[in-house]
Amino acid sequence: MTEHLEHLRMVEALLFAAAEPLDEESIVQRLPGHPDVGPLLAELQETYARRGVNLVRRANKWMFQTAADLAFLLQQEVQEERRLSRAAQETLAIIAYHQPVTRAEIEDVRGVSVSKGTIDLLMEIGWVRIMGRRQTPGKPVTYGVSKAFLVEFGLESARDLPGIDELKAAGLLDAEPPDAFRLLPVDGEEEDTEADVPLPFDDPVEAGRP
């Protein structure tokens, strides 16, 4: 058996047995010789494209998931209902589209106060995380969506969300954001790193609840 085929089998086994999505670096470190796994993942993705399970990338990590056209077979077994209030849905949408965002800025967009319990609920579910603190008086905490949110909704990044115009058309963003608001930078643009200071967590990306 060639080294390429052996590595292909190893990557397949790692992804199949993993309890959570794996990033490429984690896969590389577990393989003898630390080969380039990009071509291996691309080959596996093509191999599984027509199977009952597909290899997909979510939030820069790789995982197997049921083929989209077969999801109906498992709905009764694995479907988990999360009924969010209107306020929670609006708050989640604003955080997703305008992260990093403070509670006061969320209230500016919604035009009404935001209950602390609403944000706590979104963090408990695992869809919202703490990103840092705004360098303004009081240094308020800023929030953003988590990797769990991206995986749950099948997104590679927050930039894959539907356009803000579509969200406004649905009635979720009626107000104009405050002047201090900033959107996620698009690819090729430099992010303003002075607006927020990450909190001292070991991994800023996972600063919120998992």
C-alpha positions as CSV (number, residue, x, y, z in Angstrom):
1,M,0.0,0.0,0.0
2,T,1.4,3.4,-1.0
3,E,2.2,6.1,1.6
4,H,-0.5,8.3,0.1
5,L,-3.2,5.7,0.5
6,E,-2.1,4.9,4.0
7,H,-2.3,8.6,5.0
8,L,-5.7,8.8,3.3
9,R,-7.0,6.0,5.4
10,M,-5.5,7.5,8.6
11,V,-7.2,10.9,7.9
12,E,-10.5,9.1,7.2
13,A,-10.2,7.2,10.5
14,L,-9.4,10.3,12.5
15,L,-12.3,12.2,11.2
16,F,-14.7,9.3,11.6
17,A,-13.8,8.7,15.2
18,A,-13.5,12.4,16.3
19,A,-16.0,13.6,18.8
20,E,-15.8,17.1,17.3
21,P,-14.6,18.8,14.1
22,L,-10.9,18.8,13.6
23,D,-8.7,21.5,12.1
24,E,-6.0,20.7,9.6
25,E,-3.1,21.3,12.1
26,S,-4.6,18.8,14.6
27,I,-4.8,16.2,11.8
28,V,-1.2,16.9,10.6
29,Q,0.2,16.4,14.1
30,R,-1.4,13.0,14.4
31,L,0.0,11.6,11.2
32,P,3.4,10.0,10.9
33,G,5.7,12.3,8.9
34,H,3.3,15.2,9.2
35,P,2.3,15.3,5.5
36,D,0.3,18.0,3.8
37,V,-3.3,17.1,4.5
38,G,-4.9,19.6,2.2
39,P,-4.9,17.3,-0.9
40,L,-5.9,14.3,1.3
41,L,-8.9,16.2,2.6
42,A,-9.9,17.4,-0.9
43,E,-9.7,13.8,-2.1
44,L,-11.8,12.4,0.7
45,Q,-14.3,15.3,0.2
46,E,-14.7,14.2,-3.4
47,T,-14.9,10.6,-2.5
48,Y,-17.7,11.2,0.0
49,A,-19.6,13.8,-2.2
50,R,-22.0,11.2,-3.4
51,R,-22.2,9.1,-0.3
52,G,-24.8,9.0,2.6
53,V,-22.3,11.1,4.6
54,N,-20.3,14.0,3.3
55,L,-17.0,15.5,4.4
56,V,-17.5,19.2,5.1
57,R,-15.5,22.1,6.4
58,R,-17.2,24.3,9.1
59,A,-15.5,27.1,10.9
60,N,-12.1,26.0,9.5
61,K,-12.6,22.5,10.8
62,W,-13.4,19.2,9.1
63,M,-16.2,16.8,10.0
64,F,-18.5,14.1,8.5
65,Q,-22.2,14.9,8.4
66,T,-25.3,13.3,6.9
67,A,-25.8,14.2,3.3
68,A,-28.3,17.1,3.1
69,D,-30.8,15.2,1.0
70,L,-31.0,12.4,3.6
71,A,-31.3,14.5,6.7
72,F,-35.0,13.7,6.9
73,L,-34.2,10.2,7.8
74,L,-32.7,11.3,11.1
75,Q,-35.0,14.1,12.1
76,Q,-36.9,12.2,14.7
77,E,-33.7,10.7,16.3
78,V,-31.4,13.8,16.4
79,Q,-33.5,16.9,16.0
80,E,-33.1,19.2,18.9
81,E,-35.6,22.0,19.2
82,R,-34.4,25.4,20.4
83,R,-37.3,27.7,20.7
84,L,-35.9,31.3,21.0
85,S,-38.1,34.3,21.9
86,R,-38.4,37.1,19.4
87,A,-36.0,39.1,21.5
88,A,-33.4,36.3,21.6
89,Q,-33.7,35.9,17.8
90,E,-33.2,39.6,17.2
91,T,-30.3,39.8,19.6
92,L,-28.6,36.8,18.1
93,A,-29.0,38.2,14.6
94,I,-27.5,41.6,15.6
95,I,-24.5,39.9,17.3
96,A,-23.9,37.7,14.3
97,Y,-23.9,40.6,11.8
98,H,-22.2,43.3,13.9
99,Q,-19.7,41.5,16.1
100,P,-17.9,42.5,18.2
101,V,-20.9,44.3,19.8
102,T,-21.7,45.6,23.3
103,R,-25.1,45.2,25.0
104,A,-25.7,49.0,24.7
105,E,-25.0,48.8,20.9
106,I,-27.5,45.9,20.6
107,E,-30.1,48.1,22.4
108,D,-29.4,50.9,20.0
109,V,-30.1,48.7,17.0
110,R,-33.2,47.1,18.5
111,G,-34.5,50.3,20.0
112,V,-35.4,48.6,23.3
113,S,-33.5,47.3,26.3
114,V,-31.9,43.9,26.2
115,S,-32.4,41.6,29.2
116,K,-29.2,40.2,30.6
117,G,-31.1,36.9,30.7
118,T,-31.4,37.0,26.8
119,I,-27.6,37.1,26.3
120,D,-27.0,34.6,29.1
121,L,-29.4,32.2,27.3
122,L,-27.6,32.6,24.0
123,M,-24.2,31.9,25.8
124,E,-25.7,28.9,27.6
125,I,-26.8,27.4,24.3
126,G,-23.2,28.0,23.1
127,W,-24.0,30.3,20.2
128,V,-22.6,33.5,21.6
129,R,-19.2,34.2,23.2
130,I,-17.4,37.0,24.9
131,M,-14.9,38.6,22.5
132,G,-13.2,41.3,24.6
133,R,-13.8,44.8,25.9
134,R,-14.6,48.0,24.1
135,Q,-12.0,50.7,24.8
136,T,-14.6,53.3,25.8
137,P,-15.6,54.5,29.3
138,G,-16.5,51.6,31.4
139,K,-14.9,49.2,29.0
140,P,-18.1,47.2,28.2
141,V,-17.9,43.6,27.2
142,T,-18.3,42.8,23.5
143,Y,-20.0,39.7,22.1
144,G,-19.8,37.6,19.0
145,V,-21.0,34.3,17.7
146,S,-19.1,31.1,18.5
147,K,-17.8,28.2,16.4
148,A,-20.7,26.2,17.7
149,F,-23.0,28.7,16.0
150,L,-21.2,28.4,12.7
151,V,-21.3,24.6,12.9
152,E,-25.0,24.6,13.9
153,F,-26.0,26.7,10.9
154,G,-23.6,25.1,8.4
155,L,-21.4,28.2,7.9
156,E,-17.6,28.4,7.2
157,S,-17.5,31.9,8.8
158,A,-19.8,34.7,9.8
159,R,-19.2,36.2,6.3
160,D,-21.3,33.4,4.9
161,L,-24.5,34.8,6.6
162,P,-27.2,36.2,4.3
163,G,-26.8,39.8,3.5
164,I,-27.9,42.5,6.0
165,D,-30.5,43.8,3.4
166,E,-32.2,40.4,3.6
167,L,-32.2,40.6,7.4
168,K,-33.7,44.1,7.3
169,A,-36.3,42.8,4.8
170,A,-37.3,40.2,7.4
171,G,-37.9,43.0,10.0
172,L,-35.0,42.1,12.3
173,L,-32.9,45.2,11.7
174,D,-35.1,48.2,11.5
175,A,-32.8,50.7,13.1
176,E,-29.5,52.1,11.9
177,P,-26.4,51.0,13.8
178,P,-24.7,53.6,16.0
179,D,-21.7,55.5,14.6
180,A,-19.2,53.5,16.6
181,F,-20.5,50.2,15.2
182,R,-18.3,48.3,12.8
183,L,-19.0,45.2,10.7
184,L,-16.8,42.2,10.3
185,P,-14.0,43.1,7.8
186,V,-14.3,41.5,4.4
187,D,-11.4,39.5,3.0
188,G,-8.5,41.7,2.0
189,E,-9.4,44.5,4.5
190,E,-7.5,45.1,7.7
191,E,-9.5,44.7,10.9
192,D,-9.5,47.6,13.3
193,T,-7.6,46.0,16.2
194,E,-7.7,49.1,18.4
195,A,-11.4,49.0,19.0
196,D,-11.4,46.0,21.4
197,V,-8.9,44.3,23.7
198,P,-9.4,40.5,24.0
199,L,-10.0,39.2,27.5
200,P,-7.1,37.2,29.0
201,F,-8.3,33.7,28.0
202,D,-5.9,31.1,26.7
203,D,-7.7,31.0,23.4
204,P,-9.5,34.3,22.5
205,V,-11.5,32.5,19.8
206,E,-13.0,30.3,22.5
207,A,-13.4,33.1,25.0
208,G,-17.1,32.5,25.5
209,R,-18.7,29.3,26.5
210,P,-17.9,26.4,24.1
